[in-house]
């Protein structure tokens, strides 16, 4: 529906139509006089500049509309129409120049208008201006499977194959996977850590062809292999494959083999040779890097998984897979983006070797890591060589190999069954005539890996998966690294497990992990996984601090409980990601007025700017949003006596992309409008106790922070007095010109520890400030200001209170504050004294305890606001 300027009769007609539809549909409210809807007054000023507020103001089912209010308007009516002109929403009697329209349909285009309402001379008749020109908007489509709406990355997609986002050229909002689960993989958002390894297959020459030639020769040819730099050719008699009668290398796809024996059957073996990644020698300047922690796992009859420690400075990685001669390269890749790769297409029961390398920035690849060998599972098939060479993977030699964890002397762990079989064989070889020896086991039915494996000659052991023979993660025990003994036969059989796993205190490089422990627990195994795996033992507590983490990195933490018998529980885990930039620390309020709040926070290293937003705490509507370079901001134009929440994020640009930290949050509330003289009276006596006195001082300091700023003409003035067995004026109304200075003087007040004489204190307060003859005007409340004395009342006084309190109550508004419960060093307030001191029962404030004094700060402020409002009404 298009909206244009209309003649008066058209405006009236459409207004009538809108009203009729509203009653039929049942939407909106009927609190406005019907004539508001029937009479659209073209002479009345309409609102202007109707638009959507900020990025966060537009969502899947809502829009925050903002407009400029015309002069003398009383309120507003917002209407939202479908594109065919049907009234979808109508909201009347809006008193602010903004409104968050909710319950809209996602992915739908609407037209919005607003009209102003006028009230003249307190007349019950409300007049409405005509509607504004329509503002057209489209709500976001619903995002699914973990995606959220982002400001400028809707056309950018990162995937496991392309971890660096591939973006369109036009910045537009849309659905995108949020950090740290920013990888879109098979229709879901996941962290990079969960991406599968790149899977590659070692290519074999195909279609080997033999053509007999004269003179006991053969022409051997095959199809070319892409990217092969050459081919190795071997010929072996099938009767004895340990003998090689021909061994050559060629760049062609054919070779003539001479001097073969007529009538002899041969196996012809051809392998493609790939170029290894080009590397440079080690450089003493530190330009070259080499990966470490190479681990080969998941070995099958056709391949294996290779992983290594991720290096922060690495821009890319390289890998080479060698045949068992350690020189023939069967597979290579110089541009791996992640520190893992799945190699497949290998021959079973065959030995292969792997080496890795890495490069910084645009530098060449560094030196290769030491070769690691692995043998594929299964039985080696000699015919595999004839049909196409075994050209992929790495083989683990059946000789002694050394790793960081242990030294072993066998390529594969013996199973229980094979151990029994070997024992039976040795027995019958030594006792061939015996009939009473051990039985031969059926290894096809009973074969399992041993549960425990120990380092030769030490007590250092770990648990083995009985199915695949792999080491169980984090199961090292017996050495210095882990003081938790394990019973590998009962790994995972402990019936109870840890719960309530949480991440606290998250920074760019650290976090604290906490959990709830099960009964009868001895300790815990904590496994931290990113591109490397770190295992720690925890005994006697249910938390651990993680340090030296990498900013902007996803981590998985797993916790395994272990009981006193060494049985381990099932694993619980949690995923978290370190922010790329720290959250602003110590977000705090500096000043507030009836229509403004000023906050400050600590500067964040690496932050280029900050995003600060203030939202209505009740509705959640973002009222203001600012991008700024400083660590202080004043939000102005706020509503009187309204609760808000302020959120501040650090912003940094990394690789051309803006990254925001999680927000720091602070709840604030604007003050009422009042000109105020406040006298704070502190109890420093022995009836409070030293520790409780610290709570008392913080209580008074918080009240000061929530008062209107100090201003001797129009704002607050603050004075203070302390008492014990005597009373002393700390400072007069004109001593401080900044709230922070007055608050500091309160916080540094010393504790006396002598008995309280509260009656004497009340007389002193009256004599010094209110008896009509104060020392000077510095001690005299302003005639046109609200005068309040806030008196803290600890344990029972050592003198009489009631007589002295009367004069003070009649001279100013006395708010008496006490506590209900005793604690370790302080005595609760005597209720009779509290009643005697307070000007009225409404001015008596009682906190549950000294530690809970902050809970009644708001009540004290509210009392003063009510007193100020009554005073204004009385003066009017």
Secondary structure by P-SEA (a helix, b strand, c coil): cccccccaaaaaaaaaaaaaaaaaaccccccccaaaaacccccccccccccccccccccccbbbbbbbbccccccbbbbbbccccccccccccccccbbbbccccccccbbbbbbbbbbcccccbbbbcccccbbbbbccccccccccccccccccccccccccccccccccccbbbcccccccccccccccccccccccccccccbbbbbbbcccbbbbbbbbbccccbbbbbbbcccccccccccccccccbbbbccccccbbbbbbbbbbbbccccccccccccbbbbccccccccccccbbbbccccccccbbbbbbbcccccccccccccccccbbbbccccccbbbbbbbbcccccccccccccbbbbbbcccccccccccccccbbbbbcccccccccccccccccccaaaaaaaaaaaaaaacccccccccccccccccccccccccccccbbbbbccccccccccccccccccccccccccccccccccccccccccccccbbbbbbbcccccbbbbbbbccbbbbbbbccccbbbbccccccbbbbbbbbbbccccccccccbbbbbbbccccccccccccccccbbbbbbcccccccbbbbbbccccccccccccccccccccccccccbbbbbbbbbbbbbcccbbbbccbbbbbbbbbccccbbbbbbbbccccccaaaaaaaaaaaaaaaaaccccccccbbbbbbccccccccccccccccccaaaaaaaaaaccccccccaaaaaaaaaaaaccccccccccccccccbbbbbbbbbcccccccccccaaaaaaccbbbbbbbcccccccccccaaaaaaaccccccccccccccccccaaaaaaaaaaaaaaaaaaaac
